[in-house]
Amino acid sequence: MPEQNRSLTAIMFTDIVGYTSLMEQDEAKAIDARERHREIVGVLVKQFQGTVVDQTGDEILTTFPSALRAVDCSLAIQAALRDDSDLKLRIGIHLGEVLKKEDEVIGDGVNVASRIRPLARAGGICVSESVLHLVRNRPHIRAEPLGPHALKNVDQPVKVFAIASDSPPARPPSRRRRRLMVLAGVSVILLVASVIFVKNRAAILSRIVLDAPRLFVDPMKQEIGFATTSDGVQIAYATTGEGPPVVSVLGWATHLERGLGSPVYDSEGWISWLSKRHLLVRYDGRGFGLSDRDVEDFSLEARVRDVEAVVDALGLSRFSIYAMSSGGPAAVAYTVHNPERVSRLILAGTYATVLLDSEEREQWEGMLSLFRTSWDSRIVRSMMTSFVMPDGDEVLQRVWNEFLRISGDGPAIAGFFQAGLFDTDTRELARRIEVPTLVIHGQEDRVVPIARGRDLAALIPGARFEIILGANHQEGHGFSAKARELVDEFLAPLSSDQMPD
């Protein structure tokens, strides 16, 4: 057999728990379970760049180019079936050398994976030591040793581990659910057509803006992972695109899967634009989105730890930073302490410090108290929505109002702003920045007045300052054509030596 057909491969076996018994009791139900098993495994294996090699009865053999992809796929499969009482799988994974011949794989690795699978509990995953060795440092994976096992037709005992995830991947929709989603989408469109001129038009359209992309638009492919900060907070991050890496730093109001910053809602927006030429890294800051929410420390030092954890988990040695709004101070602090890692710095709609007089401070303290206790109220969130985008129409403001509810709770919002408004001052740090810096700001920004952006640019040696027309806080964040033109020009000189290691 040609040597090029021999390779080190991650092999995964899945089977249905109790399939033989189910076939004896209810053949139709067993066949349905087998078909659903094949459907969900087929879809997820493809998403994780694997290959379905063989399907025999209730067993499926798949292969992957890496142990991590196999493990993440297995976690996604079990997460998708977590609430399905009629279909429970066992999964076994081993990393070994195999021979590939036409549509089959042969080798001891295949045998080991098939023998490991029965050791998994219903809904569980077992892996060999060779697999665990390559994934054990991933923060989202937990492993429990099951000891060495003597496997049939395997010379030496194999150490086996049960693995699980603290933060399992989001469950993909079932076939039945997808049909319901499509029907729901059609219903929404028909409903809009019938009531477009009535007084609740804005509310209906806002629901379409929120829900239609998830029904009809194929989301951009993003890979979600989890990093753990030095103070033990789990931070969710996502990557899209390819090219010189750009890390987006935004302090609050994010959700990698469900928010306006998600590819689901951004098929033609900011994420897809920046991902065309770059590896774009986004993350949910502590207290928000998919990251740990039960936290109290939102200090500048804590937010810098969030950035550190994400870039270290991805192994980025050199990258650019695109910091927006309240993410600016953390980006400034990180850049000063790690100048060898930051190639270019973009600061959009942000500040070095927020100087509040006694009256302003009293007003904000009152608002933060209200946020802590009444953030679930749409009226209370509307205060922040109208503040962030005063020029937004009623539909857009309703969309943002719902997004604010999804992204974080009242105590997190209040805690974040308490630290950002009252305790953050990066003026001295800004004077020490040594990397090329672009500062862009909305001319009539009411959230962060343009004077603060101008002051920040004046502090940074050699910084370029550009003004964007508009009153909405987002105008300077890359959502306007002018901002994108400036950012493209600023990042254009980046070379291939800034690709991730």
Secondary structure as UniProt FT lines:
FT   HELIX           3..5
FT   STRAND          6..16
FT   TURN            17..18
FT   HELIX           19..25
FT   HELIX           27..47
FT   TURN            48..49
FT   STRAND          51..56
FT   TURN            57..58
FT   STRAND          59..64
FT   HELIX           67..80
FT   TURN            81..83
FT   TURN            85..86
FT   STRAND          89..101
FT   TURN            102..103
FT   STRAND          104..106
FT   HELIX           108..116
FT   HELIX           117..119
FT   TURN            122..123
FT   STRAND          124..128
FT   HELIX           129..135
FT   TURN            136..137
FT   TURN            139..140
FT   STRAND          141..149
FT   TURN            152..153
FT   STRAND          158..165
FT   HELIX           175..195
FT   TURN            196..197
FT   TURN            199..200
FT   HELIX           201..216
FT   STRAND          223..228
FT   TURN            230..231
FT   STRAND          234..240
FT   STRAND          245..250
FT   TURN            256..258
FT   TURN            260..261
FT   HELIX           263..265
FT   TURN            267..268
FT   HELIX           270..275
FT   TURN            276..277
FT   STRAND          279..283
FT   TURN            286..287
FT   TURN            289..290
FT   HELIX           300..314
FT   STRAND          319..324
FT   HELIX           325..327
FT   HELIX           328..337
FT   TURN            339..341
FT   STRAND          342..348
FT   HELIX           358..374
FT   TURN            375..376
FT   HELIX           378..388
FT   TURN            390..391
FT   HELIX           394..407
FT   HELIX           410..422
FT   HELIX           427..430
FT   TURN            431..432
FT   STRAND          437..442
FT   TURN            443..444
FT   HELIX           450..459
FT   TURN            461..462
FT   STRAND          464..468
FT   HELIX           473..477
FT   TURN            478..479
FT   HELIX           481..491
FT   TURN            492..493
FT   HELIX           496..498
//
